[in-house]
Amino acid sequence: MMPYRAATEFSYSRMWSIHPSQIKPILHAMSPRNAEINQAALIISQARDALWGPIQHNGVLHNRASYRYYWMILKRAKLSGMAIPDWVNTLLLHECTTTPKTLRCK
C-alpha cells in the first residue's frame, strides 16, 4: 500500500529505481480507483453534452481545466487495462487531442 500513499499523498507520478518485483504493486497503486473512473466518466459525459462548456456536478463547478484532469484519469485507466465505458473508449480512440483543450476529434 506504500506506492498508493506515495502517489496520492506525496504526488509521486513516476517510477524511478525499482526492483522488478515492485512493478505490479506500483502499477496498481498508480492506477485510478473505480470511484475516480466513474466520477470522471460522469463529468466528461456531462461536459460533452454541454458542448464542453462549464457544468455543475454535485454542487461543484467544472470547466475545461477540470475536464483535462478527468480526461487524464480516463486515459490512465485505459492504459492500465481497467474497464472504462465504451463511449469513453471511443473518445479516447479518436483522441480529441491529448486532452479536450481544442475539443475537436480528428
NORSUL-V971418 format. One record per run of one state. SS is the DSSP state (helix for helix, strand for strand, loop for the rest). FROM is the first residue (numbers start at 0). TO is the last residue. If there is no record, write none. Layout:
ss from to
SS FROM TO
SS FROM TO
This chain:
ss from to
loop 0 0
helix 1 8
loop 9 18
helix 19 29
loop 30 32
helix 33 48
loop 49 53
strand 54 56
loop 57 58
strand 59 61
loop 62 62
helix 63 78
loop 79 84
helix 85 93
loop 94 105
